[in-house]
């Protein structure tokens, strides 16, 4: 059974920024994976905080929610929880579809 697509409704004024937004977000996931491997929870918390702010700021509520959960897990030094959120974010970025609205 396939999962339903994740659809985010984003302001049409941001359309030209989407390619850069997704490229940057994918690089952040790689930085998160490196921080996880190093058990660097300070960096993970910062990256989660950034994902939260960026996600909510651009209208990607799912990304904002995941960033919040990652930040919380990192602040608690919860490796398993943080790893789960990093993989959730990677899946989200690979799956999300943007619907531009005026």
Secondary structure as UniProt FT lines:
FT   STRAND          6..11
FT   HELIX           12..17
FT   HELIX           18..37
FT   TURN            38..39
FT   HELIX           41..58
FT   HELIX           61..75
FT   TURN            76..77
FT   HELIX           79..95
FT   STRAND          96..101
//
